[in-house]
Amino acid sequence: SRVVYVIRLEDKVINPVTARYIVHGINRAEETRAEALALVLDTPGGLVTSMKEIVTRMANSRVPIIVYVAPRGAMAGSAGVFITMASHVAAMAPETSIGAAHPVQLEPSEGQSPNQQEQSPKSNREVLNEKTTNILVSMVKSIAKPRGRNVEWAEKAVRKSVAATADEALKLKVVEYVSPSLEDLLKRINGKTINLMGTKRQLHTNPARIQELPMRWSERFLLTISSPELTYILMSIAMLALVFEFMNPGAVLPGIVGGICLLLLLFSMSILPINYAGVALILLGVGLMVADIKVLSHGVLTTGGVIAFLLGSVMFIDPAYPYLQVPWRAILPMVVVVTAFFAFCVGKGLEAQKRKVVTGREGMVGSKGRARSRLNPEGKVFAEGGIWNAEAVEGVIEEGERVTVVSVDGLILKVKCE
């Protein structure tokens, strides 16, 4: 029986984990000689390196690949345009969109008019952005032309970030079909002839058995921890746990938790476009709050630390990627938790500073004891479990009388009668 494998990339960012998932699906389809592989796509975009890995594997696939932008309301933005263009059959569900594939780059220098920008020499950043745009334009054109798709529109999608609805994309020959469901699409493309690595091949997708290829547990785990929200939470937990461990050596469990979270954090940060100025602000905020435990600043350091932590949290992800920003529902609770943690530590520190000294010579002051000999003014007293040389500060103290320590001079207790 003919089999069409289905992999779903719904509401997912294109990153190394999703690239691994798609490549695994293509390999599985080739190994089992499936009739086709259908990729149900809904993505705002992602990393260029991961997109290139996917497109390269699709271009060399020995199995026809169908990209279906679905469900209703889905989009194939940025990197999703390249993946759609690289498919052998491109289709969209009604009420979906495709486009806006311009690479993320820095804006021209502020304070300059367009004429000044054109006349002034280009900076290294502008030259690099231009090179990146040109190479992506050539890439999208090279994959769109052999499949008979609109090369001009593909170029505009990269250079000018144009986008199109499903119906517009069909009219512009960006996709071949607009279909309400995957099953309907497979019926409509049955008998269609495609160009597969330079050879003609006819699709036989009706009847065909649809078999889902879900993500493996390792891919689901890696994709989960690489989300911006969880990455931010992992960083916060790692810092709190390690600070607690350093403040309480031998607690063990916080150190283990902090170490695990730190290693997972390093993996996530290698995938996401992290803004390291934001990370520096977060670390500064934690450092100020830790310093307030050691330095009596009446909460000034903690207040500054909270402000720095909040600003760093907002700047944690590069602002050029709006669809990857950490949501406020994660930032606000974490700021409250971190603030409460350090406020508790600072409060306990202030409480300890005001508490009466209970050890050392200072701890003897105020202790009660009993005279073991007549003090006139010198003699012996028993206090705090030991016999001490003592000196009466007020008159003569008879043997057996109860005394109170008022001060300590070396190893001599200054005492008076109760």
VMD Tcl script that draws the C-alpha trace (Angstrom):
set ca {
  {0.00 0.00 0.00}
  {1.14 3.53 -0.69}
  {2.07 5.62 2.35}
  {2.26 9.37 2.75}
  {4.17 10.39 5.86}
  {3.10 13.56 7.64}
  {5.29 15.70 9.88}
  {3.83 18.74 11.58}
  {5.64 21.97 12.32}
  {2.77 23.96 13.74}
  {3.49 27.21 15.59}
  {7.19 26.35 15.76}
  {10.29 28.43 15.09}
  {12.84 27.12 12.60}
  {15.88 26.18 14.67}
  {18.37 23.27 14.86}
  {15.83 21.07 16.66}
  {13.05 21.53 14.10}
  {15.62 21.11 11.31}
  {16.65 17.80 12.88}
  {12.99 16.74 13.01}
  {12.38 17.51 9.32}
  {15.61 15.86 8.17}
  {14.72 12.76 10.19}
  {11.29 12.67 8.53}
  {12.81 12.87 5.04}
  {15.29 10.10 5.89}
  {12.49 7.89 7.19}
  {10.39 8.47 4.07}
  {13.33 7.56 1.83}
  {14.17 4.43 3.81}
  {10.59 3.11 3.58}
  {10.13 4.31 -0.03}
  {7.06 6.31 0.86}
  {4.94 7.82 -1.89}
  {5.46 11.30 -0.48}
  {6.24 13.30 2.66}
  {3.81 16.05 3.68}
  {5.03 18.89 5.90}
  {2.20 20.76 7.61}
  {3.78 24.15 8.20}
  {2.99 27.07 10.50}
  {6.01 29.16 11.41}
  {6.90 32.84 11.85}
  {10.44 32.09 10.68}
  {13.73 31.29 12.35}
  {17.45 30.91 11.89}
  {19.03 31.12 8.43}
  {21.45 28.26 9.17}
  {18.64 25.88 10.14}
  {16.54 26.95 7.15}
  {19.47 26.29 4.80}
  {19.93 22.82 6.29}
  {16.26 22.01 5.67}
  {16.19 23.43 2.14}
  {19.39 21.59 1.16}
  {17.97 18.29 2.40}
  {14.66 18.89 0.61}
  {16.43 19.70 -2.66}
  {18.28 16.37 -2.47}
  {15.31 14.30 -1.35}
  {14.51 11.13 -3.29}
  {10.91 11.35 -2.04}
  {8.41 14.01 -3.21}
  {7.85 16.62 -0.49}
  {4.54 18.42 -0.07}
  {4.44 21.60 2.01}
  {0.97 22.48 3.23}
  {0.61 25.79 5.12}
  {-2.11 24.99 7.63}
  {-4.34 25.15 9.66}
  {-6.47 28.22 9.03}
  {-4.73 31.26 10.42}
  {-1.27 29.74 9.92}
  {1.61 31.49 8.21}
  {4.81 30.62 6.38}
  {6.89 33.63 7.29}
  {10.56 34.37 6.71}
  {12.31 30.97 6.67}
  {8.94 29.34 5.95}
  {8.96 30.98 2.49}
  {12.18 29.19 1.55}
  {10.88 25.86 2.83}
  {7.65 26.28 0.87}
  {9.53 27.23 -2.30}
  {11.79 24.19 -1.95}
  {8.86 21.74 -1.92}
  {7.76 19.73 -4.94}
  {4.12 20.60 -4.23}
  {3.17 23.79 -2.38}
  {-0.31 24.33 -0.99}
  {-2.05 26.53 1.53}
  {-5.21 26.29 3.56}
  {-7.75 29.13 3.27}
  {-7.12 32.15 5.52}
  {-3.36 31.57 5.67}
  {-0.47 33.78 4.57}
  {3.06 33.56 3.22}
  {5.92 36.05 2.81}
  {8.07 38.61 4.67}
  {11.33 36.77 4.13}
  {13.72 39.73 4.40}
  {16.68 38.80 6.65}
  {16.81 40.52 10.02}
  {19.45 43.25 10.00}
  {20.40 46.48 11.69}
  {18.84 49.72 10.50}
  {20.97 52.51 8.93}
  {22.63 54.94 11.31}
  {20.16 57.16 13.14}
  {20.18 60.88 12.59}
  {20.98 60.64 8.88}
  {18.59 61.46 6.06}
  {18.15 58.92 3.22}
  {20.27 61.15 0.95}
  {23.07 61.27 3.51}
  {22.91 57.51 3.90}
  {23.25 57.05 0.14}
  {26.18 59.49 -0.08}
  {28.08 58.27 2.98}
  {30.34 55.22 2.70}
  {28.71 51.95 3.70}
  {29.69 50.50 7.04}
  {30.89 46.94 7.44}
  {27.50 46.03 8.93}
  {25.62 47.46 5.95}
  {27.89 45.65 3.51}
  {27.34 42.39 5.40}
  {23.56 42.91 5.41}
  {23.61 43.56 1.66}
  {25.64 40.40 1.04}
  {23.27 38.34 3.16}
  {20.22 39.69 1.34}
  {21.73 39.07 -2.09}
  {22.75 35.51 -1.33}
  {19.30 34.71 0.09}
  {17.68 36.22 -3.02}
  {19.79 34.00 -5.26}
  {18.94 31.02 -3.07}
  {15.18 31.53 -3.18}
  {15.27 32.14 -6.95}
  {17.31 28.99 -7.55}
  {14.78 26.81 -5.72}
  {11.66 28.56 -7.07}
  {12.53 28.50 -10.79}
  {12.87 24.70 -11.31}
  {9.48 24.22 -9.66}
  {7.74 26.76 -11.91}
  {7.01 29.26 -9.18}
  {6.95 33.03 -9.32}
  {10.60 34.03 -9.14}
  {9.86 37.78 -9.12}
  {7.53 37.48 -6.15}
  {10.06 35.30 -4.31}
  {12.73 37.98 -4.79}
  {10.38 40.70 -3.51}
  {9.55 38.58 -0.48}
  {13.24 38.62 0.45}
  {14.16 42.17 -0.59}
  {10.97 44.03 0.33}
  {9.24 41.65 2.77}
  {6.10 41.39 0.64}
  {3.48 38.88 1.76}
  {0.40 37.28 0.23}
  {-2.79 35.57 1.32}
  {-3.60 32.05 0.18}
  {-5.76 33.24 -2.74}
  {-3.18 35.85 -3.77}
  {-0.40 33.29 -3.60}
  {-2.40 30.97 -5.86}
  {-2.98 33.71 -8.44}
  {0.69 34.75 -8.32}
  {1.79 31.13 -8.84}
  {3.60 31.07 -5.52}
  {1.72 27.89 -4.59}
  {-0.18 25.39 -6.73}
  {-3.20 24.64 -4.54}
  {-5.50 26.12 -1.92}
  {-7.12 23.25 -0.11}
  {-9.23 23.05 3.06}
  {-7.61 19.85 4.35}
  {-4.63 17.59 3.79}
  {-6.86 14.72 2.71}
  {-8.48 16.91 0.05}
  {-5.05 18.06 -1.12}
  {-3.81 14.47 -1.53}
  {-6.85 13.68 -3.70}
  {-6.28 16.73 -5.89}
  {-2.58 16.10 -6.54}
  {-3.12 12.45 -7.43}
  {-1.63 11.90 -10.88}
  {0.36 15.15 -10.83}
  {3.79 14.92 -12.48}
  {6.69 16.55 -10.64}
  {10.38 17.06 -11.24}
  {12.29 14.97 -8.70}
  {16.06 15.51 -8.91}
  {15.95 15.95 -12.67}
  {13.53 13.10 -13.41}
  {9.78 13.10 -13.98}
  {7.66 11.32 -11.41}
  {3.92 10.92 -11.14}
  {2.28 11.13 -7.73}
  {-0.11 8.39 -6.60}
  {-1.62 9.79 -3.44}
  {-5.20 8.55 -3.79}
  {-5.72 6.12 -2.28}
  {-2.79 6.36 0.12}
  {-2.41 5.67 3.82}
  {-1.54 8.76 5.88}
  {0.95 8.03 8.65}
  {2.00 10.65 11.18}
  {5.66 10.98 12.14}
  {5.61 12.73 15.52}
  {8.69 14.21 17.11}
  {10.84 11.81 19.07}
  {11.01 12.41 22.82}
  {14.53 13.81 22.56}
  {13.43 16.33 19.93}
  {10.38 17.34 21.97}
  {12.56 17.82 25.04}
  {15.18 19.88 23.21}
  {12.50 21.97 21.49}
  {10.82 22.64 24.84}
  {13.94 23.83 26.64}
  {14.97 25.97 23.66}
  {11.86 28.14 23.89}
  {12.63 31.74 24.97}
  {10.27 31.56 27.94}
  {11.75 28.37 29.39}
  {15.31 29.53 28.66}
  {14.68 32.66 30.71}
  {13.20 30.61 33.55}
  {16.13 28.18 33.46}
  {18.59 31.06 33.77}
  {16.72 32.52 36.74}
  {16.52 29.17 38.53}
  {20.19 28.45 37.86}
  {21.25 31.79 39.37}
  {19.02 31.46 42.45}
  {20.09 27.87 43.11}
  {23.81 28.58 42.71}
  {23.64 31.72 44.87}
  {21.88 29.71 47.59}
  {24.51 26.97 47.34}
  {27.40 29.45 47.63}
  {25.74 31.12 50.61}
  {25.10 27.75 52.28}
  {27.99 25.43 51.32}
  {27.07 21.78 51.68}
  {23.36 22.18 50.92}
  {24.10 19.99 47.83}
  {20.60 19.92 46.29}
  {20.56 23.59 45.18}
  {24.00 23.10 43.65}
  {22.83 20.06 41.68}
  {19.68 21.81 40.47}
  {21.63 24.94 39.56}
  {24.27 22.96 37.66}
  {21.70 21.04 35.61}
  {19.77 24.22 34.78}
  {23.02 25.95 33.80}
  {23.97 23.19 31.34}
  {20.49 23.19 29.79}
  {20.71 26.97 29.60}
  {23.96 26.80 27.62}
  {22.26 24.58 25.03}
  {19.28 26.92 24.72}
  {21.47 30.01 24.43}
  {23.40 28.39 21.58}
  {20.15 28.22 19.58}
  {18.35 31.46 20.44}
  {19.40 34.98 19.34}
  {20.39 36.09 22.83}
  {21.02 39.77 23.53}
  {24.07 39.63 25.79}
  {23.52 43.20 27.00}
  {20.30 41.88 28.54}
  {22.16 38.94 30.09}
  {24.74 41.35 31.54}
  {21.95 43.46 33.09}
  {20.38 40.36 34.65}
  {23.74 39.30 36.13}
  {24.33 42.85 37.39}
  {20.92 42.85 39.03}
  {21.60 39.58 40.83}
  {25.06 40.82 41.85}
  {23.61 43.99 43.38}
  {21.03 41.99 45.32}
  {23.72 39.61 46.59}
  {25.86 42.60 47.61}
  {22.96 43.97 49.65}
  {23.17 40.87 51.83}
  {26.76 41.72 52.75}
  {26.59 45.54 52.70}
  {24.11 47.52 54.76}
  {22.52 49.82 52.13}
  {18.97 49.96 53.55}
  {17.60 48.33 50.37}
  {19.20 50.69 47.84}
  {21.27 47.91 46.23}
  {18.28 45.58 46.11}
  {16.14 48.26 44.45}
  {18.82 48.88 41.83}
  {19.21 45.14 41.35}
  {15.48 44.68 40.75}
  {15.47 47.46 38.14}
  {18.52 45.99 36.37}
  {17.00 42.49 36.47}
  {13.71 43.73 35.00}
  {15.42 45.67 32.19}
  {17.65 42.69 31.40}
  {14.63 40.40 31.27}
  {12.93 42.63 28.71}
  {16.14 42.78 26.62}
  {16.97 39.06 27.03}
  {16.19 38.19 23.38}
  {17.46 40.28 20.47}
  {14.64 42.79 19.73}
  {15.08 42.12 16.00}
  {13.15 38.85 16.59}
  {9.76 40.01 17.92}
  {8.22 36.52 17.69}
  {10.88 35.16 20.09}
  {10.49 37.71 22.89}
  {9.98 36.48 26.46}
  {6.32 37.16 27.39}
  {5.40 39.33 30.35}
  {3.60 36.39 31.92}
  {7.04 34.86 32.51}
  {8.98 38.05 33.30}
  {6.76 39.50 36.02}
  {6.40 36.34 38.17}
  {10.14 35.65 37.91}
  {11.04 39.21 38.93}
  {8.70 38.87 41.92}
  {10.24 35.53 42.92}
  {13.83 36.78 42.62}
  {12.99 39.99 44.51}
  {11.23 38.05 47.27}
  {14.19 35.65 47.57}
  {16.77 38.37 48.04}
  {14.47 40.55 50.15}
  {14.09 37.59 52.50}
  {17.87 37.11 52.61}
  {18.48 40.84 53.25}
  {15.80 40.89 55.94}
  {17.37 37.94 57.73}
  {20.78 39.61 57.46}
  {19.49 42.82 59.07}
  {17.74 40.82 61.76}
  {20.98 38.98 62.52}
  {22.89 42.27 62.78}
  {20.45 43.55 65.41}
  {20.45 40.32 67.40}
  {22.42 40.09 70.63}
  {25.84 38.46 70.29}
  {25.77 34.96 71.77}
  {29.34 33.75 71.19}
  {32.85 34.96 72.08}
  {33.70 37.54 74.71}
  {30.80 39.78 73.68}
  {28.46 36.87 74.22}
  {29.39 36.77 77.92}
  {27.96 40.23 78.58}
  {24.64 39.89 80.37}
  {25.31 36.29 81.43}
  {24.25 35.17 84.91}
  {26.53 33.37 87.35}
  {27.37 32.75 91.03}
  {30.36 33.88 93.09}
  {32.64 30.95 94.03}
  {34.71 33.11 96.39}
  {34.54 36.51 98.06}
  {35.16 39.28 95.49}
  {36.94 42.23 97.13}
  {37.19 43.27 94.41}
  {38.78 40.18 92.76}
  {37.78 36.54 93.05}
  {36.20 33.62 91.21}
  {32.76 33.24 89.61}
  {30.98 30.39 87.84}
  {29.29 31.47 84.59}
  {28.39 29.82 81.28}
  {29.59 26.42 82.44}
  {33.09 27.51 83.58}
  {34.98 29.17 86.44}
  {36.30 32.62 85.57}
  {38.52 35.21 87.20}
  {36.26 38.11 88.04}
  {36.30 41.60 89.48}
  {33.46 43.30 91.27}
  {32.59 46.72 89.87}
  {30.31 47.74 92.78}
  {31.37 47.02 96.34}
  {32.11 43.60 97.79}
  {30.36 40.44 96.61}
  {30.15 37.57 99.09}
  {30.61 33.91 98.13}
  {27.42 32.29 96.82}
  {25.76 35.52 95.69}
  {24.28 35.69 92.17}
  {26.10 38.01 89.79}
  {25.65 39.50 86.32}
  {28.48 40.03 83.81}
  {28.60 43.65 82.70}
  {31.80 43.59 80.59}
  {34.83 41.51 79.70}
  {38.45 42.66 80.03}
  {40.67 40.01 78.43}
  {39.86 36.88 80.45}
  {38.54 38.79 83.49}
  {34.80 39.24 83.89}
  {33.50 42.51 85.31}
  {30.50 41.59 87.47}
  {27.96 43.08 89.83}
  {25.34 41.69 92.13}
  {21.92 41.07 90.69}
}
mol new
graphics top color blue
foreach p $ca { graphics top sphere $p radius 0.5 }
foreach p [lrange $ca 0 end-1] q [lrange $ca 1 end] { graphics top cylinder $p $q radius 0.2 }
display resetview
